[in-house]
Amino acid sequence: MDKSLDALSGPWAGFWLQYGQRGFMRLDLVFASGVVSGTGDDKSGTFTMKGVYGSEAIEIIKGYDQLSIVLCDAAPVLLYEGRWDGAVVFGRWVQEGDPWNTGEFEMWPVSGETAMEELLQELEVGEQRPLVTHITF
């Protein structure tokens, strides 16, 4: 393992897959003493994240504050379960109360706001990071 999550608070980027579509996330995460929390946004809206992590495993609850599009009567709550490999957190997410609404995700730390904007532009125009293929649970 290259880096401990404890040293990686700050800006993160990532994506989730749902029904063959990729949604990009911009995140601001704080890692401290096994607890992760933060905020972010994606095409569905703004959200908060809270969870726990160990040396490799991570579990996060993602709750939308405000949805950009009306999906249902209430904003969904999503559970992200993944692994940290020293460079990327990767795994699966599932919507609470709807086990059929699930998919894969990846997220990684980014250095600086300029780097974040450049990365998101690259991802949106098709120079997308490949999915990690070693997902094991």
C-alpha positions as CSV (number, residue, x, y, z in Angstrom):
1,M,0.0,0.0,0.0
2,D,1.5,3.3,-1.1
3,K,-0.4,5.8,1.2
4,S,-2.5,5.9,4.2
5,L,-5.9,7.5,3.9
6,D,-5.2,9.5,7.0
7,A,-2.8,11.7,5.0
8,L,-5.2,12.3,2.0
9,S,-7.8,14.7,3.3
10,G,-8.7,17.3,0.6
11,P,-10.0,17.2,-2.9
12,W,-10.9,13.9,-4.5
13,A,-12.5,13.0,-7.9
14,G,-14.3,9.9,-9.0
15,F,-17.1,8.3,-10.9
16,W,-20.0,5.9,-10.4
17,L,-21.6,3.6,-13.0
18,Q,-25.4,3.2,-13.2
19,Y,-27.3,1.5,-16.0
20,G,-24.3,1.8,-18.4
21,Q,-23.8,5.5,-17.7
22,R,-20.8,7.1,-15.9
23,G,-21.4,10.0,-13.5
24,F,-18.5,12.1,-12.3
25,M,-18.0,13.3,-8.8
26,R,-16.1,16.2,-7.3
27,L,-15.4,15.5,-3.6
28,D,-13.9,17.2,-0.5
29,L,-13.1,14.5,2.0
30,V,-11.6,14.5,5.5
31,F,-10.0,11.3,6.8
32,A,-9.2,11.2,10.6
33,S,-8.9,8.3,13.0
34,G,-10.9,5.8,11.0
35,V,-13.7,8.2,10.2
36,V,-14.3,9.8,6.8
37,S,-16.7,12.7,6.1
38,G,-17.1,15.3,3.4
39,T,-19.2,16.9,0.7
40,G,-19.4,16.7,-3.0
41,D,-21.4,17.2,-6.2
42,D,-22.2,15.3,-9.3
43,K,-24.8,15.6,-12.1
44,S,-27.5,14.4,-9.7
45,G,-26.9,17.1,-7.2
46,T,-25.0,18.0,-4.0
47,F,-24.4,15.5,-1.2
48,T,-22.6,14.7,2.0
49,M,-20.6,11.6,2.8
50,K,-19.9,9.9,6.1
51,G,-18.3,6.6,6.9
52,V,-15.5,4.6,8.3
53,Y,-12.3,3.1,7.0
54,G,-9.4,0.9,7.9
55,S,-6.1,0.2,6.2
56,E,-7.9,-1.2,3.1
57,A,-11.7,-1.3,3.6
58,I,-13.9,1.7,3.4
59,E,-17.7,2.1,3.9
60,I,-19.4,5.5,3.1
61,I,-23.0,6.6,3.3
62,K,-23.8,9.2,0.6
63,G,-26.9,11.3,1.1
64,Y,-28.1,13.9,-1.4
65,D,-28.8,17.4,0.0
66,Q,-30.4,18.7,-3.2
67,L,-31.1,16.8,-6.4
68,S,-30.6,18.5,-9.8
69,I,-33.2,16.2,-11.3
70,V,-36.3,14.8,-9.7
71,L,-35.8,11.1,-9.4
72,C,-38.3,10.2,-6.7
73,D,-40.2,11.7,-3.8
74,A,-37.2,11.6,-1.5
75,A,-33.5,12.0,-2.1
76,P,-31.8,8.5,-2.3
77,V,-29.3,7.3,0.3
78,L,-26.4,5.3,-1.1
79,L,-24.0,2.9,0.5
80,Y,-20.5,2.8,-0.9
81,E,-18.4,-0.2,0.0
82,G,-14.9,-0.5,-1.3
83,R,-11.2,-1.1,-1.0
84,W,-8.2,1.3,-0.9
85,D,-5.3,0.0,-3.0
86,G,-2.9,2.9,-2.2
87,A,-4.0,5.0,-5.2
88,V,-7.7,4.5,-5.8
89,V,-10.8,3.6,-3.7
90,F,-12.9,1.2,-5.8
91,G,-15.9,-1.0,-5.2
92,R,-19.7,-1.1,-5.4
93,W,-22.5,1.2,-4.3
94,V,-26.2,0.3,-3.7
95,Q,-29.2,2.5,-3.0
96,E,-30.8,1.9,0.4
97,G,-34.1,0.2,0.0
98,D,-33.5,-0.7,-3.7
99,P,-30.9,-3.5,-4.1
100,W,-31.4,-3.5,-7.8
101,N,-30.1,0.1,-8.1
102,T,-26.4,-0.6,-7.8
103,G,-23.1,-0.2,-9.7
104,E,-19.4,0.2,-9.4
105,F,-17.4,3.3,-8.4
106,E,-13.9,4.6,-8.2
107,M,-12.5,7.7,-6.5
108,W,-9.0,9.1,-5.9
109,P,-7.2,12.0,-4.4
110,V,-6.4,15.0,-6.6
111,S,-3.8,17.7,-5.9
112,G,-5.1,21.3,-6.3
113,E,-8.1,22.9,-7.8
114,T,-6.5,23.3,-11.3
115,A,-5.7,19.6,-11.4
116,M,-9.3,18.8,-10.4
117,E,-10.8,20.9,-13.2
118,E,-8.3,19.5,-15.8
119,L,-9.1,16.0,-14.7
120,L,-12.8,16.4,-14.8
121,Q,-12.5,18.0,-18.3
122,E,-10.5,15.0,-19.5
123,L,-13.0,12.6,-18.0
124,E,-15.9,14.3,-19.6
125,V,-14.4,14.4,-23.1
126,G,-13.7,10.7,-23.2
127,E,-10.2,10.2,-21.9
128,Q,-11.7,8.2,-19.0
129,R,-9.8,6.2,-16.4
130,P,-10.3,2.5,-17.0
131,L,-12.2,0.6,-14.4
132,V,-10.2,-1.3,-11.8
133,T,-10.5,-5.0,-12.7
134,H,-9.4,-6.5,-9.4
135,I,-12.6,-5.9,-7.3
136,T,-12.9,-8.6,-4.7
137,F,-15.1,-8.8,-1.7
